Protein backbone atom coordinates (compact mmCIF):
# COMPACT_ATOMS: atom_id res chain seq x y z
CA UNK A 1 0.00 0.00 0.00
CA UNK A 2 2.87 2.32 0.76
CA UNK A 3 4.36 1.47 -2.68
CA UNK A 4 1.09 2.40 -4.43
CA UNK A 5 1.01 5.73 -2.65
CA UNK A 6 4.57 6.54 -3.77
CA UNK A 7 3.66 5.62 -7.40
CA UNK A 8 0.68 7.93 -7.36
CA UNK A 9 2.74 10.79 -5.97
CA UNK A 10 5.30 10.23 -8.73
CA UNK A 11 2.67 10.46 -11.41
CA UNK A 12 1.38 13.71 -9.96
CA UNK A 13 4.86 15.20 -9.88
CA UNK A 14 5.54 14.04 -13.41
CA UNK A 15 2.31 15.62 -14.64
CA UNK A 16 3.11 18.82 -12.81
CA UNK A 17 6.59 19.06 -14.33
CA UNK A 18 5.26 18.33 -17.81
CA UNK A 19 7.03 15.01 -18.08
CA UNK A 20 5.32 12.60 -20.42
CA UNK A 21 5.55 8.93 -20.43
CA UNK A 22 7.53 7.36 -23.22
CA UNK A 23 5.33 6.27 -26.18
CA UNK A 24 2.50 8.90 -25.73
CA UNK A 25 1.48 11.01 -28.87
CA UNK A 26 1.01 14.81 -28.87
CA UNK A 27 -2.69 16.02 -29.09
CA UNK A 28 -3.80 16.95 -32.69
CA UNK A 29 -4.54 20.63 -33.44
CA UNK A 30 -8.22 21.48 -34.44
CA UNK A 31 -8.59 22.32 -38.18
CA UNK A 32 -10.47 25.52 -39.11
CA UNK A 33 -13.64 24.83 -41.22
CA UNK A 34 -13.65 26.20 -44.79
CA UNK A 35 -15.73 29.30 -45.56
CA UNK A 36 -19.36 28.44 -46.40
CA UNK A 37 -20.39 28.43 -50.03
CA UNK A 38 -23.04 30.99 -51.07
CA UNK A 39 -24.60 32.00 -54.39
CA UNK A 40 -24.06 35.61 -55.38
CA UNK A 41 -25.31 37.89 -58.15
CA UNK A 42 -25.21 41.54 -59.05
CA UNK A 43 -28.28 43.77 -58.86
CA UNK A 44 -30.13 44.44 -62.10
CA UNK A 45 -30.67 47.91 -63.50
CA UNK A 46 -33.80 48.48 -65.58
CA UNK A 47 -35.88 51.25 -67.10
CA UNK A 48 -39.27 51.20 -65.37
CA UNK A 49 -42.45 53.22 -65.02
CA UNK A 50 -44.25 53.63 -61.70
CA UNK A 51 -47.79 52.27 -61.65
CA UNK A 52 -50.91 52.40 -59.47
CA UNK A 53 -53.19 49.42 -58.93
CA UNK A 54 -56.98 49.37 -58.79
CA UNK A 55 -59.79 46.86 -58.51
CA UNK A 56 -62.22 46.85 -61.40
CA UNK A 57 -64.76 44.80 -63.27
CA UNK A 58 -65.59 43.83 -66.85
CA UNK A 59 -68.75 44.93 -68.64
CA UNK A 60 -69.95 44.28 -72.17
CA UNK A 61 -70.13 47.19 -74.59
CA UNK A 62 -73.67 46.20 -75.65
CA UNK A 63 -76.33 44.18 -73.83
CA UNK A 64 -79.66 43.31 -75.48
CA UNK A 65 -82.69 41.59 -73.96
CA UNK A 66 -84.48 39.59 -76.64
CA UNK A 67 -88.29 40.03 -76.56
CA UNK A 68 -91.02 39.18 -79.03
CA UNK A 69 -92.79 41.97 -80.93
CA UNK A 70 -95.78 39.79 -81.73
CA UNK A 71 -98.00 37.36 -79.88
CA UNK A 72 -97.86 33.68 -80.72
CA UNK A 73 -96.79 30.20 -79.72
CA UNK A 74 -93.05 29.51 -79.72
CA UNK A 75 -92.41 26.95 -82.45
CA UNK A 76 -88.61 26.48 -82.55
CA UNK A 77 -85.41 27.56 -80.76
CA UNK A 78 -82.51 27.77 -83.20
CA UNK A 79 -79.49 28.06 -80.88
CA UNK A 80 -77.70 26.27 -78.07
CA UNK A 81 -77.40 28.06 -74.74
CA UNK A 82 -74.12 29.98 -74.56
CA UNK A 83 -73.47 30.10 -78.30
CA UNK A 84 -71.61 32.91 -80.01
CA UNK A 85 -74.17 34.37 -82.44
CA UNK A 86 -73.91 36.75 -85.39
CA UNK A 87 -76.10 39.73 -86.15
CA UNK A 88 -79.15 38.58 -88.16
CA UNK A 89 -78.88 34.94 -87.05
CA UNK A 90 -82.27 33.27 -86.44
CA UNK A 91 -82.84 32.61 -82.73
CA UNK A 92 -86.57 31.93 -82.17
CA UNK A 93 -89.44 31.14 -84.51
CA UNK A 94 -93.12 31.60 -83.65
CA UNK A 95 -95.94 29.67 -85.33
CA UNK A 96 -96.53 31.79 -88.48
CA UNK A 97 -99.90 30.26 -89.53
CA UNK A 98 -102.25 32.56 -87.55
CA UNK A 99 -100.37 35.64 -88.81
CA UNK A 100 -100.44 34.36 -92.39
CA UNK A 101 -104.17 33.78 -92.09
CA UNK A 102 -104.66 37.40 -90.99
CA UNK A 103 -102.62 38.59 -93.97
CA UNK A 104 -104.72 36.55 -96.38
CA UNK A 105 -107.94 37.87 -94.84
CA UNK A 106 -106.72 41.46 -95.19
CA UNK A 107 -105.82 40.86 -98.82
CA UNK A 108 -109.30 39.48 -99.47
CA UNK A 109 -110.83 42.54 -97.83
CA UNK A 110 -108.81 44.76 -100.18
CA UNK A 111 -110.22 42.83 -103.13
CA UNK A 112 -113.75 43.38 -101.82
CA UNK A 113 -113.14 47.12 -101.56
CA UNK A 114 -111.68 47.17 -105.05
CA UNK A 115 -114.79 45.45 -106.45
CA UNK A 116 -117.03 47.90 -104.62
CA UNK A 117 -114.94 50.77 -105.96
CA UNK A 118 -115.44 49.58 -109.53
CA UNK A 119 -119.19 49.56 -109.00
CA UNK A 120 -119.09 52.99 -107.36
CA UNK A 121 -117.08 54.46 -110.20
CA UNK A 122 -119.55 53.12 -112.76
CA UNK A 123 -122.44 54.57 -110.78
CA UNK A 124 -120.67 57.90 -110.59
CA UNK A 125 -120.15 57.97 -114.37
CA UNK A 126 -123.78 57.05 -115.02
CA UNK A 127 -125.10 59.81 -112.77
CA UNK A 128 -122.85 62.39 -114.36
CA UNK A 129 -124.29 61.43 -117.75
CA UNK A 130 -127.84 61.73 -116.42
CA UNK A 131 -127.19 65.17 -115.00
CA UNK A 132 -126.56 66.52 -118.49
CA UNK A 133 -129.90 65.04 -119.60
CA UNK A 134 -131.78 66.18 -116.51
CA UNK A 135 -132.29 62.65 -115.22
CA UNK A 136 -130.25 63.04 -111.98
CA UNK A 137 -129.48 65.74 -109.52
CA UNK A 138 -126.08 67.19 -108.68
CA UNK A 139 -126.36 65.91 -105.10
CA UNK A 140 -126.64 62.34 -106.35
CA UNK A 141 -123.45 62.82 -108.35
CA UNK A 142 -121.59 64.22 -105.36
CA UNK A 143 -122.75 61.32 -103.17
CA UNK A 144 -121.45 58.86 -105.76
CA UNK A 145 -118.10 60.63 -105.86
CA UNK A 146 -117.83 60.48 -102.06
CA UNK A 147 -118.61 56.75 -102.11
CA UNK A 148 -115.89 56.14 -104.70
CA UNK A 149 -113.32 58.14 -102.76
CA UNK A 150 -114.29 56.37 -99.51
CA UNK A 151 -113.68 53.00 -101.13
CA UNK A 152 -110.33 54.23 -102.45
CA UNK A 153 -109.31 55.15 -98.90
CA UNK A 154 -110.46 51.76 -97.58
CA UNK A 155 -108.44 50.02 -100.26
CA UNK A 156 -105.32 51.97 -99.22
CA UNK A 157 -105.99 51.23 -95.54
CA UNK A 158 -106.38 47.57 -96.37
CA UNK A 159 -103.08 47.57 -98.20
CA UNK A 160 -101.37 49.19 -95.19
CA UNK A 161 -102.89 46.52 -92.96
CA UNK A 162 -101.40 43.86 -95.21
CA UNK A 163 -97.99 45.55 -94.86
CA UNK A 164 -98.33 45.74 -91.06
CA UNK A 165 -99.31 42.09 -90.75
CA UNK A 166 -96.49 41.15 -93.11
CA UNK A 167 -94.17 42.82 -90.59
CA UNK A 168 -95.75 40.70 -87.86
CA UNK A 169 -94.94 37.65 -89.97
CA UNK A 170 -91.36 38.88 -90.27
CA UNK A 171 -91.21 39.54 -86.51
CA UNK A 172 -92.32 35.95 -85.86
CA UNK A 173 -88.75 35.05 -86.88
CA UNK A 174 -86.68 36.60 -84.06
CA UNK A 175 -83.07 37.26 -85.05
CA UNK A 176 -79.95 38.47 -83.19
CA UNK A 177 -79.65 42.29 -83.28
CA UNK A 178 -75.90 42.25 -82.46
CA UNK A 179 -72.88 39.95 -82.51
CA UNK A 180 -72.16 38.41 -79.13
CA UNK A 181 -72.69 35.53 -76.73
CA UNK A 182 -76.25 34.50 -75.99
CA UNK A 183 -77.43 33.21 -72.63
CA UNK A 184 -79.91 30.43 -72.03
CA UNK A 185 -83.37 30.37 -73.60
CA UNK A 186 -85.89 31.46 -70.96
CA UNK A 187 -88.82 29.83 -72.81
CA UNK A 188 -88.91 26.53 -74.66
CA UNK A 189 -90.90 25.51 -77.71
CA UNK A 190 -94.67 25.29 -77.12
CA UNK A 191 -94.95 28.28 -74.76
CA UNK A 192 -97.23 31.20 -75.56
CA UNK A 193 -95.29 34.41 -76.10
CA UNK A 194 -97.00 37.75 -75.52
CA UNK A 195 -95.81 40.96 -77.13
CA UNK A 196 -94.87 43.92 -74.96
CA UNK A 197 -92.30 45.06 -72.43
CA UNK A 198 -93.92 43.17 -69.55
CA UNK A 199 -93.44 39.84 -71.26
CA UNK A 200 -90.55 37.64 -70.01
CA UNK A 201 -87.19 38.02 -71.73
CA UNK A 202 -86.58 35.22 -74.22
CA UNK A 203 -82.78 35.46 -73.93
CA UNK A 204 -79.97 37.98 -73.41
CA UNK A 205 -77.07 38.72 -75.74
CA UNK A 206 -73.89 40.46 -74.60
CA UNK A 207 -71.25 41.73 -76.99
CA UNK A 208 -67.85 40.06 -76.63
CA UNK A 209 -65.25 41.89 -78.70
CA UNK A 210 -64.26 44.47 -77.60
CA UNK A 211 -65.10 44.52 -73.88
CA UNK A 212 -65.02 47.38 -71.37
CA UNK A 213 -63.14 47.60 -68.07
CA UNK A 214 -64.54 49.90 -65.36
CA UNK A 215 -62.77 51.09 -62.22
CA UNK A 216 -62.88 54.05 -59.82
CA UNK A 217 -60.02 56.47 -59.13
CA UNK A 218 -59.85 59.64 -57.08
CA UNK A 219 -60.09 62.88 -59.02
CA UNK A 220 -56.58 64.04 -58.15
CA UNK A 221 -55.05 60.86 -59.50
CA UNK A 222 -56.96 61.20 -62.76
CA UNK A 223 -55.74 64.78 -63.21
CA UNK A 224 -52.21 63.59 -62.48
CA UNK A 225 -52.48 60.87 -65.13
CA UNK A 226 -53.80 63.28 -67.77
CA UNK A 227 -51.07 65.80 -66.94
CA UNK A 228 -48.37 63.14 -67.21
CA UNK A 229 -49.68 61.99 -70.60
CA UNK A 230 -49.90 65.61 -71.76
CA UNK A 231 -46.27 66.17 -70.82
CA UNK A 232 -45.27 63.13 -72.83
CA UNK A 233 -47.26 64.42 -75.81
CA UNK A 234 -46.07 68.03 -75.23
CA UNK A 235 -49.66 69.32 -75.16
CA UNK A 236 -52.74 69.04 -72.90
CA UNK A 237 -55.03 66.16 -73.66
CA UNK A 238 -58.49 64.93 -72.70
CA UNK A 239 -59.07 61.47 -71.33
CA UNK A 240 -60.03 60.11 -74.75
CA UNK A 241 -57.18 61.87 -76.55
CA UNK A 242 -54.56 60.85 -74.01
CA UNK A 243 -55.17 57.13 -74.74
CA UNK A 244 -53.67 56.12 -71.41
CA UNK A 245 -52.58 52.46 -71.58
CA UNK A 246 -53.20 50.01 -68.78
CA UNK A 247 -52.82 46.32 -68.06
CA UNK A 248 -54.99 44.00 -66.02
CA UNK A 249 -55.41 40.39 -64.98
CA UNK A 250 -58.18 38.13 -63.77
CA UNK A 251 -58.25 36.73 -60.25
CA UNK A 252 -56.76 33.47 -61.55
CA UNK A 253 -53.88 35.21 -63.36
CA UNK A 254 -50.50 35.56 -61.69
CA UNK A 255 -49.60 38.67 -63.68
CA UNK A 256 -51.28 41.27 -65.92
CA UNK A 257 -51.53 39.62 -69.35
CA UNK A 258 -54.24 41.84 -70.87
CA UNK A 259 -53.87 45.43 -72.04
CA UNK A 260 -56.12 48.23 -73.24
CA UNK A 261 -56.62 52.00 -73.42
CA UNK A 262 -58.75 54.37 -71.35
CA UNK A 263 -61.41 56.00 -73.50
CA UNK A 264 -63.85 57.59 -71.03
CA UNK A 265 -64.09 59.28 -67.65
CA UNK A 266 -67.41 60.14 -66.04
CA UNK A 267 -68.53 63.78 -66.06
CA UNK A 268 -68.83 64.11 -62.28
CA UNK A 269 -67.19 62.97 -59.06
CA UNK A 270 -69.17 60.84 -56.64
CA UNK A 271 -69.52 63.09 -53.56
CA UNK A 272 -69.93 60.08 -51.25
CA UNK A 273 -66.67 58.38 -52.23
CA UNK A 274 -64.67 61.22 -53.82
CA UNK A 275 -63.93 59.03 -56.84
CA UNK A 276 -64.71 59.18 -60.52
CA UNK A 277 -65.51 56.21 -62.75
CA UNK A 278 -63.07 55.36 -65.53
CA UNK A 279 -63.68 53.12 -68.53
CA UNK A 280 -61.18 51.35 -70.72
CA UNK A 281 -61.66 49.33 -73.88
CA UNK A 282 -59.93 45.98 -74.39
CA UNK A 283 -59.81 43.66 -77.42
CA UNK A 284 -61.37 40.27 -76.71
CA UNK A 285 -61.12 38.26 -79.95
CA UNK A 286 -61.18 34.87 -78.22
CA UNK A 287 -64.10 35.78 -75.98
CA UNK A 288 -62.39 34.47 -72.85
CA UNK A 289 -63.07 37.69 -70.91
CA UNK A 290 -66.55 37.39 -69.40
CA UNK A 291 -68.64 40.45 -68.41
CA UNK A 292 -68.98 40.81 -64.65
CA UNK A 293 -65.57 39.32 -63.84
CA UNK A 294 -63.45 41.08 -61.22
CA UNK A 295 -60.02 42.23 -62.39
CA UNK A 296 -56.85 43.80 -60.96
CA UNK A 297 -55.74 46.85 -62.96
CA UNK A 298 -52.29 48.39 -63.20
CA UNK A 299 -52.08 51.96 -64.52
CA UNK A 300 -48.60 53.34 -65.37
CA UNK A 301 -47.61 56.86 -64.27
CA UNK A 302 -45.02 59.28 -65.60
CA UNK A 303 -41.91 58.69 -67.65
CA UNK A 304 -39.52 55.70 -67.58
CA UNK A 305 -36.69 55.96 -65.07
CA UNK A 306 -33.86 53.62 -63.98
CA UNK A 307 -34.48 51.34 -61.01
CA UNK A 308 -32.29 48.84 -59.14
CA UNK A 309 -33.70 45.34 -58.69
CA UNK A 310 -32.69 42.52 -56.36
CA UNK A 311 -34.34 39.15 -55.68
CA UNK A 312 -36.97 39.60 -53.00
CA UNK A 313 -35.65 36.51 -51.18
CA UNK A 314 -32.27 38.26 -50.69
CA UNK A 315 -33.78 41.07 -48.57
CA UNK A 316 -33.52 40.57 -44.79
CA UNK A 317 -35.24 42.35 -41.90
CA UNK A 318 -33.72 43.95 -38.82
CA UNK A 319 -36.56 45.43 -36.77
CA UNK A 320 -37.79 48.34 -38.94
CA UNK A 321 -34.88 48.20 -41.37
CA UNK A 322 -34.32 46.17 -44.53
CA UNK A 323 -30.91 45.11 -45.79
CA UNK A 324 -29.02 42.72 -48.04
CA UNK A 325 -25.72 40.92 -47.52
CA UNK A 326 -22.87 41.69 -49.91
CA UNK A 327 -19.25 40.59 -50.25
CA UNK A 328 -16.24 42.86 -50.69
CA UNK A 329 -13.12 42.24 -52.79
CA UNK A 330 -11.84 39.85 -50.10
CA UNK A 331 -15.11 37.88 -50.05
CA UNK A 332 -15.95 39.17 -46.56
CA UNK A 333 -19.65 39.59 -45.80
CA UNK A 334 -20.91 43.18 -45.47
CA UNK A 335 -24.33 44.70 -44.85
CA UNK A 336 -26.11 47.22 -47.11
CA UNK A 337 -29.35 48.87 -45.95
CA UNK A 338 -32.02 49.27 -48.64
CA UNK A 339 -35.42 50.90 -49.00
CA UNK A 340 -37.63 48.28 -50.71
CA UNK A 341 -40.19 49.33 -53.31
CA UNK A 342 -42.70 47.36 -55.38
CA UNK A 343 -42.41 43.63 -55.92
CA UNK A 344 -42.41 42.71 -59.61
CA UNK A 345 -43.98 39.65 -61.15
CA UNK A 346 -40.60 37.99 -61.82
CA UNK A 347 -39.72 37.88 -58.10
CA UNK A 348 -37.44 40.94 -58.13
CA UNK A 349 -38.08 43.93 -55.91
CA UNK A 350 -37.24 47.57 -56.54
CA UNK A 351 -34.75 48.96 -53.97
CA UNK A 352 -34.01 52.62 -53.41
CA UNK A 353 -31.13 54.43 -51.75
CA UNK A 354 -31.31 55.10 -48.02
CA UNK A 355 -30.19 58.31 -46.22
CA UNK A 356 -27.04 56.50 -45.08
CA UNK A 357 -26.11 55.21 -48.51
CA UNK A 358 -27.24 51.87 -49.80
CA UNK A 359 -26.64 49.29 -52.47
CA UNK A 360 -24.89 50.03 -55.76
CA UNK A 361 -25.22 48.23 -59.08
CA UNK A 362 -21.63 46.91 -59.07
CA UNK A 363 -21.77 45.01 -55.76
CA UNK A 364 -22.19 41.28 -55.35
CA UNK A 365 -25.15 40.32 -53.15
CA UNK A 366 -25.77 36.96 -51.54
CA UNK A 367 -28.88 35.36 -53.04
CA UNK A 368 -28.69 31.80 -51.65
CA UNK A 369 -27.08 30.40 -48.52
CA UNK A 370 -27.81 33.58 -46.56
CA UNK A 371 -28.36 31.61 -43.36
CA UNK A 372 -24.72 30.41 -43.46
CA UNK A 373 -23.21 33.86 -43.98
CA UNK A 374 -22.03 35.99 -41.01
CA UNK A 375 -21.11 39.64 -41.01
CA UNK A 376 -17.37 40.36 -41.26
CA UNK A 377 -16.59 36.70 -41.99
CA UNK A 378 -15.40 35.33 -45.32
CA UNK A 379 -17.48 33.13 -47.62
CA UNK A 380 -16.80 31.20 -50.80
CA UNK A 381 -18.97 32.84 -53.50
CA UNK A 382 -20.47 30.90 -56.37
CA UNK A 383 -20.99 33.29 -59.25
CA UNK A 384 -23.30 32.76 -62.23
CA UNK A 385 -21.64 30.96 -65.12
CA UNK A 386 -23.38 33.23 -67.65
CA UNK A 387 -25.45 36.39 -67.50
CA UNK A 388 -29.03 35.73 -66.46
CA UNK A 389 -31.62 36.62 -69.10
CA UNK A 390 -33.34 39.91 -68.44
CA UNK A 391 -37.09 40.27 -68.56
CA UNK A 392 -39.41 43.20 -68.75
CA UNK A 393 -41.08 44.27 -65.52
CA UNK A 394 -44.80 43.64 -65.60
CA UNK A 395 -45.43 46.70 -63.46
CA UNK A 396 -44.31 48.97 -66.26
CA UNK A 397 -43.48 49.29 -69.90
CA UNK A 398 -39.85 48.86 -68.89
CA UNK A 399 -36.95 47.64 -70.97
CA UNK A 400 -33.84 46.13 -69.35
CA UNK A 401 -30.68 48.22 -69.49
CA UNK A 402 -28.25 45.92 -67.70
CA UNK A 403 -27.86 42.23 -67.15
CA UNK A 404 -28.92 40.76 -63.84
CA UNK A 405 -25.51 39.18 -63.20
CA UNK A 406 -21.93 39.13 -64.40
CA UNK A 407 -19.25 36.52 -64.51
CA UNK A 408 -16.30 38.76 -63.62
CA UNK A 409 -15.45 39.38 -59.96
CA UNK A 410 -12.89 38.89 -57.23
CA UNK A 411 -11.36 35.49 -56.79
CA UNK A 412 -12.81 33.25 -54.10
CA UNK A 413 -10.90 32.85 -50.86
CA UNK A 414 -9.81 29.43 -49.83
C-alpha positions in Angstrom: 0.0 0.0 0.0 2.9 2.3 0.8 4.4 1.5 -2.7 1.1 2.4 -4.4 1.0 5.7 -2.7 4.6 6.5 -3.8 3.7 5.6 -7.4 0.7 7.9 -7.4 2.7 10.8 -6.0 5.3 10.2 -8.7 2.7 10.5 -11.4 1.4 13.7 -10.0 4.9 15.2 -9.9 5.5 14.0 -13.4 2.3 15.6 -14.6 3.1 18.8 -12.8 6.6 19.1 -14.3 5.3 18.3 -17.8 7.0 15.0 -18.1 5.3 12.6 -20.4 5.5 8.9 -20.4 7.5 7.4 -23.2 5.3 6.3 -26.2 2.5 8.9 -25.7 1.5 11.0 -28.9 1.0 14.8 -28.9 -2.7 16.0 -29.1 -3.8 16.9 -32.7 -4.5 20.6 -33.4 -8.2 21.5 -34.4 -8.6 22.3 -38.2 -10.5 25.5 -39.1 -13.6 24.8 -41.2 -13.7 26.2 -44.8 -15.7 29.3 -45.6 -19.4 28.4 -46.4 -20.4 28.4 -50.0 -23.0 31.0 -51.1 -24.6 32.0 -54.4 -24.1 35.6 -55.4 -25.3 37.9 -58.1 -25.2 41.5 -59.0 -28.3 43.8 -58.9 -30.1 44.4 -62.1 -30.7 47.9 -63.5 -33.8 48.5 -65.6 -35.9 51.2 -67.1 -39.3 51.2 -65.4 -42.4 53.2 -65.0 -44.2 53.6 -61.7 -47.8 52.3 -61.6 -50.9 52.4 -59.5 -53.2 49.4 -58.9 -57.0 49.4 -58.8 -59.8 46.9 -58.5 -62.2 46.9 -61.4 -64.8 44.8 -63.3 -65.6 43.8 -66.9 -68.7 44.9 -68.6 -70.0 44.3 -72.2 -70.1 47.2 -74.6 -73.7 46.2 -75.6 -76.3 44.2 -73.8 -79.7 43.3 -75.5 -82.7 41.6 -74.0 -84.5 39.6 -76.6 -88.3 40.0 -76.6 -91.0 39.2 -79.0 -92.8 42.0 -80.9 -95.8 39.8 -81.7 -98.0 37.4 -79.9 -97.9 33.7 -80.7 -96.8 30.2 -79.7 -93.0 29.5 -79.7 -92.4 27.0 -82.4 -88.6 26.5 -82.6 -85.4 27.6 -80.8 -82.5 27.8 -83.2 -79.5 28.1 -80.9 -77.7 26.3 -78.1 -77.4 28.1 -74.7 -74.1 30.0 -74.6 -73.5 30.1 -78.3 -71.6 32.9 -80.0 -74.2 34.4 -82.4 -73.9 36.8 -85.4 -76.1 39.7 -86.1 -79.2 38.6 -88.2 -78.9 34.9 -87.0 -82.3 33.3 -86.4 -82.8 32.6 -82.7 -86.6 31.9 -82.2 -89.4 31.1 -84.5 -93.1 31.6 -83.6 -95.9 29.7 -85.3 -96.5 31.8 -88.5 -99.9 30.3 -89.5 -102.2 32.6 -87.6 -100.4 35.6 -88.8 -100.4 34.4 -92.4 -104.2 33.8 -92.1 -104.7 37.4 -91.0 -102.6 38.6 -94.0 -104.7 36.6 -96.4 -107.9 37.9 -94.8 -106.7 41.5 -95.2 -105.8 40.9 -98.8 -109.3 39.5 -99.5 -110.8 42.5 -97.8 -108.8 44.8 -100.2 -110.2 42.8 -103.1 -113.7 43.4 -101.8 -113.1 47.1 -101.6 -111.7 47.2 -105.1 -114.8 45.5 -106.5 -117.0 47.9 -104.6 -114.9 50.8 -106.0 -115.4 49.6 -109.5 -119.2 49.6 -109.0 -119.1 53.0 -107.4 -117.1 54.5 -110.2 -119.5 53.1 -112.8 -122.4 54.6 -110.8 -120.7 57.9 -110.6 -120.2 58.0 -114.4 -123.8 57.0 -115.0 -125.1 59.8 -112.8 -122.8 62.4 -114.4 -124.3 61.4 -117.8 -127.8 61.7 -116.4 -127.2 65.2 -115.0 -126.6 66.5 -118.5 -129.9 65.0 -119.6 -131.8 66.2 -116.5 -132.3 62.6 -115.2 -130.3 63.0 -112.0 -129.5 65.7 -109.5 -126.1 67.2 -108.7 -126.4 65.9 -105.1 -126.6 62.3 -106.3 -123.4 62.8 -108.3 -121.6 64.2 -105.4 -122.8 61.3 -103.2 -121.4 58.9 -105.8 -118.1 60.6 -105.9 -117.8 60.5 -102.1 -118.6 56.8 -102.1 -115.9 56.1 -104.7 -113.3 58.1 -102.8 -114.3 56.4 -99.5 -113.7 53.0 -101.1 -110.3 54.2 -102.4 -109.3 55.2 -98.9 -110.5 51.8 -97.6 -108.4 50.0 -100.3 -105.3 52.0 -99.2 -106.0 51.2 -95.5 -106.4 47.6 -96.4 -103.1 47.6 -98.2 -101.4 49.2 -95.2 -102.9 46.5 -93.0 -101.4 43.9 -95.2 -98.0 45.5 -94.9 -98.3 45.7 -91.1 -99.3 42.1 -90.7 -96.5 41.1 -93.1 -94.2 42.8 -90.6 -95.8 40.7 -87.9 -94.9 37.7 -90.0 -91.4 38.9 -90.3 -91.2 39.5 -86.5 -92.3 36.0 -85.9 -88.8 35.1 -86.9 -86.7 36.6 -84.1 -83.1 37.3 -85.0 -80.0 38.5 -83.2 -79.7 42.3 -83.3 -75.9 42.2 -82.5 -72.9 40.0 -82.5 -72.2 38.4 -79.1 -72.7 35.5 -76.7 -76.2 34.5 -76.0 -77.4 33.2 -72.6 -79.9 30.4 -72.0 -83.4 30.4 -73.6 -85.9 31.5 -71.0 -88.8 29.8 -72.8 -88.9 26.5 -74.7 -90.9 25.5 -77.7 -94.7 25.3 -77.1 -94.9 28.3 -74.8 -97.2 31.2 -75.6 -95.3 34.4 -76.1 -97.0 37.7 -75.5 -95.8 41.0 -77.1 -94.9 43.9 -75.0 -92.3 45.1 -72.4 -93.9 43.2 -69.5 -93.4 39.8 -71.3 -90.5 37.6 -70.0 -87.2 38.0 -71.7 -86.6 35.2 -74.2 -82.8 35.5 -73.9 -80.0 38.0 -73.4 -77.1 38.7 -75.7 -73.9 40.5 -74.6 -71.3 41.7 -77.0 -67.9 40.1 -76.6 -65.2 41.9 -78.7 -64.3 44.5 -77.6 -65.1 44.5 -73.9 -65.0 47.4 -71.4 -63.1 47.6 -68.1 -64.5 49.9 -65.4 -62.8 51.1 -62.2 -62.9 54.1 -59.8 -60.0 56.5 -59.1 -59.8 59.6 -57.1 -60.1 62.9 -59.0 -56.6 64.0 -58.1 -55.0 60.9 -59.5 -57.0 61.2 -62.8 -55.7 64.8 -63.2 -52.2 63.6 -62.5 -52.5 60.9 -65.1 -53.8 63.3 -67.8 -51.1 65.8 -66.9 -48.4 63.1 -67.2 -49.7 62.0 -70.6 -49.9 65.6 -71.8 -46.3 66.2 -70.8 -45.3 63.1 -72.8 -47.3 64.4 -75.8 -46.1 68.0 -75.2 -49.7 69.3 -75.2 -52.7 69.0 -72.9 -55.0 66.2 -73.7 -58.5 64.9 -72.7 -59.1 61.5 -71.3 -60.0 60.1 -74.7 -57.2 61.9 -76.6 -54.6 60.9 -74.0 -55.2 57.1 -74.7 -53.7 56.1 -71.4 -52.6 52.5 -71.6 -53.2 50.0 -68.8 -52.8 46.3 -68.1 -55.0 44.0 -66.0 -55.4 40.4 -65.0 -58.2 38.1 -63.8 -58.3 36.7 -60.3 -56.8 33.5 -61.6 -53.9 35.2 -63.4 -50.5 35.6 -61.7 -49.6 38.7 -63.7 -51.3 41.3 -65.9 -51.5 39.6 -69.3 -54.2 41.8 -70.9 -53.9 45.4 -72.0 -56.1 48.2 -73.2 -56.6 52.0 -73.4 -58.8 54.4 -71.3 -61.4 56.0 -73.5 -63.9 57.6 -71.0 -64.1 59.3 -67.6 -67.4 60.1 -66.0 -68.5 63.8 -66.1 -68.8 64.1 -62.3 -67.2 63.0 -59.1 -69.2 60.8 -56.6 -69.5 63.1 -53.6 -69.9 60.1 -51.3 -66.7 58.4 -52.2 -64.7 61.2 -53.8 -63.9 59.0 -56.8 -64.7 59.2 -60.5 -65.5 56.2 -62.7 -63.1 55.4 -65.5 -63.7 53.1 -68.5 -61.2 51.3 -70.7 -61.7 49.3 -73.9 -59.9 46.0 -74.4 -59.8 43.7 -77.4 -61.4 40.3 -76.7 -61.1 38.3 -79.9 -61.2 34.9 -78.2 -64.1 35.8 -76.0 -62.4 34.5 -72.8 -63.1 37.7 -70.9 -66.5 37.4 -69.4 -68.6 40.4 -68.4 -69.0 40.8 -64.7 -65.6 39.3 -63.8 -63.4 41.1 -61.2 -60.0 42.2 -62.4 -56.9 43.8 -61.0 -55.7 46.9 -63.0 -52.3 48.4 -63.2 -52.1 52.0 -64.5 -48.6 53.3 -65.4 -47.6 56.9 -64.3 -45.0 59.3 -65.6 -41.9 58.7 -67.6 -39.5 55.7 -67.6 -36.7 56.0 -65.1 -33.9 53.6 -64.0 -34.5 51.3 -61.0 -32.3 48.8 -59.1 -33.7 45.3 -58.7 -32.7 42.5 -56.4 -34.3 39.2 -55.7 -37.0 39.6 -53.0 -35.7 36.5 -51.2 -32.3 38.3 -50.7 -33.8 41.1 -48.6 -33.5 40.6 -44.8 -35.2 42.4 -41.9 -33.7 44.0 -38.8 -36.6 45.4 -36.8 -37.8 48.3 -38.9 -34.9 48.2 -41.4 -34.3 46.2 -44.5 -30.9 45.1 -45.8 -29.0 42.7 -48.0 -25.7 40.9 -47.5 -22.9 41.7 -49.9 -19.2 40.6 -50.2 -16.2 42.9 -50.7 -13.1 42.2 -52.8 -11.8 39.8 -50.1 -15.1 37.9 -50.0 -15.9 39.2 -46.6 -19.6 39.6 -45.8 -20.9 43.2 -45.5 -24.3 44.7 -44.9 -26.1 47.2 -47.1 -29.3 48.9 -45.9 -32.0 49.3 -48.6 -35.4 50.9 -49.0 -37.6 48.3 -50.7 -40.2 49.3 -53.3 -42.7 47.4 -55.4 -42.4 43.6 -55.9 -42.4 42.7 -59.6 -44.0 39.6 -61.2 -40.6 38.0 -61.8 -39.7 37.9 -58.1 -37.4 40.9 -58.1 -38.1 43.9 -55.9 -37.2 47.6 -56.5 -34.8 49.0 -54.0 -34.0 52.6 -53.4 -31.1 54.4 -51.8 -31.3 55.1 -48.0 -30.2 58.3 -46.2 -27.0 56.5 -45.1 -26.1 55.2 -48.5 -27.2 51.9 -49.8 -26.6 49.3 -52.5 -24.9 50.0 -55.8 -25.2 48.2 -59.1 -21.6 46.9 -59.1 -21.8 45.0 -55.8 -22.2 41.3 -55.3 -25.2 40.3 -53.2 -25.8 37.0 -51.5 -28.9 35.4 -53.0 -28.7 31.8 -51.6 -27.1 30.4 -48.5 -27.8 33.6 -46.6 -28.4 31.6 -43.4 -24.7 30.4 -43.5 -23.2 33.9 -44.0 -22.0 36.0 -41.0 -21.1 39.6 -41.0 -17.4 40.4 -41.3 -16.6 36.7 -42.0 -15.4 35.3 -45.3 -17.5 33.1 -47.6 -16.8 31.2 -50.8 -19.0 32.8 -53.5 -20.5 30.9 -56.4 -21.0 33.3 -59.2 -23.3 32.8 -62.2 -21.6 31.0 -65.1 -23.4 33.2 -67.6 -25.5 36.4 -67.5 -29.0 35.7 -66.5 -31.6 36.6 -69.1 -33.3 39.9 -68.4 -37.1 40.3 -68.6 -39.4 43.2 -68.8 -41.1 44.3 -65.5 -44.8 43.6 -65.6 -45.4 46.7 -63.5 -44.3 49.0 -66.3 -43.5 49.3 -69.9 -39.8 48.9 -68.9 -36.9 47.6 -71.0 -33.8 46.1 -69.4 -30.7 48.2 -69.5 -28.2 45.9 -67.7 -27.9 42.2 -67.1 -28.9 40.8 -63.8 -25.5 39.2 -63.2 -21.9 39.1 -64.4 -19.3 36.5 -64.5 -16.3 38.8 -63.6 -15.4 39.4 -60.0 -12.9 38.9 -57.2 -11.4 35.5 -56.8 -12.8 33.3 -54.1 -10.9 32.9 -50.9 -9.8 29.4 -49.8 
